[in-house]
Amino acid sequence: MRSMWAGSRGGRTTGEASWRRTGRAGRRAGAALLLGGVLVLTAACGPDSSGGGKSNAAPNGGGTAAAQSSPTAKPSAAVVDVEPKDGTKDAAPNGALKVSVASGKLTDVAVTGPNGKPVDGTLATDGTSWIPSAALAVGTAYQVSAKAVDANGVPTTTTSSFSTLTPSKTDRPTDNLADNNPTYGVGMIISVTFPKAVTNTAAAEKAITVEASDGSEVKGHWFGNNRLDLRPQTFWKTGTKVTVHYRTSNVELAPGVYGAGDRDESFTIGRSKISTADAAAHTMTVQEDGVPTQTIKVTAGSDENPSWNGTMVVFEKDRMVHMDSSTTNIKGAAYDVYEPHGLKITDSGSYVHGNPAAVAAAGNSNISHGCIGLPDTDQGDDNSVAGKFFADSMIGDVVIVKHSVGQQVKPDNGLSGWSMAWSTW
């Protein structure tokens, strides 16, 4: 630039004057454009940036007309759908909630309940859907926020809220476990009873699980629609801690009927006591922790009223038991008596108990109405054979009867599920 104007210092030429005017105008235009921030680049690249020609400047000098209005952002092609719909008041707690997207992929799904507590869920591998990991709580409000992007990475966000239904009917399952973390024998079977018939048995099984400290698999078997028994494949191991998890409160057990009473119940498996009564030999061999400890002379059921064969479990323990023949289907003369040291092993009325008549019959004949009788006195002598056996017994102990002329015990008669093969359990 200096060489261009070196010979013109003696006077102002037309070109020089034109240059100075154009320079001053350019400086003023540059100052105005600097005030426009980002718009400087737009104006500087226009056809008239040199100051010549037709100007595209707006009348107020704020930049070109094109620069005054920014183009509208193109909306995302991704379309997010939330079920149940926004504002729903009676959604089912199980199976109703699903977030999906068309023409895109989900990037984030947040579902929260009361106090902002998050709901765990699973996003499909293709990113097109999300479902909760477990049933929602009944009678509860939830908020949903879902984000997605389309194929070009353009994002979109959807929010909604809904609430789950409040059940008009509930069913609280109960079981045969005592409170205060008790100890049971190795044959203990967990028997769960539902006051109302369960039609959705698969959902009920999923909602009631058993955890064993030794890792044993525990499965359930239904006896009708009101009873679910749970046990491992073989007898429990001594010292095992067992916890039953009830999570039925949000499960529809039958049409319109939901579970109630979520809780955990625990117990411990004590020492092993397995007593095997041989009806033909009139003896009962007792093993504790796998070691034979004694052989007791007994009397079993007569040929007219034989004992059940099979594996049974002690589920009631009473110092004195009222036995009334009218509550059973026994044959022969009626009776209404009290017998000492009773350990109940079937719902049909079978016991291992003290029997004064066993003092003479034990070891040589079977005279009972189906029970396993041990020598005792009328009022029960705690130092008798029956008294000592009773004192050393606990709920969950195993009693096996063999060589009786009677039938095999049914698995739902008391806690006799061990008589059923694991393959059919």
Order of alpha helices (4+ residues) and beta strands (2+ residues): alpha-alpha-alpha-alpha-beta-beta-beta-beta-beta-beta-beta-beta-beta-beta-beta-alpha-beta-beta-beta-beta-beta-beta-beta-beta-beta-beta-beta-beta-beta-beta-alpha-beta-alpha-beta
